[in-house]
Amino acid sequence: MTVEDLLAAGNWGNAFNEAFRGQYGDGRDLLLDVEEVVATDEGENEERNWLGVFKMKKGKDYPREKRFAVVRAGCDYTGWD
């Protein structure tokens, strides 16, 4: 999966929002800070979680060095968690 694929996939935006909401405002905004997709395992509603490891761009939220984000989020009939 490329960064472009990640940005185009709506479920990853929801997964980022659930994983990081509150820490960085709307977690979907962090998608724009992804430099590289290291690994992903796309989940399935009601079954498997969305899992991903992402190399993040150097920026205001992580200025000293490159950082990584790990995302784990699931979706069922009640929404994302």
PyMOL commands that set and color helices and strands:
alter all, ss='L'
color gray80, all
select helices_A, chain A and resi 3-8+10-20+27-33
alter helices_A, ss='H'
color red, helices_A
select strands_A, chain A and resi 34-41+50-56+67-73+75-76+79-80
alter strands_A, ss='S'
color yellow, strands_A
deselect
rebuild
show_as cartoon
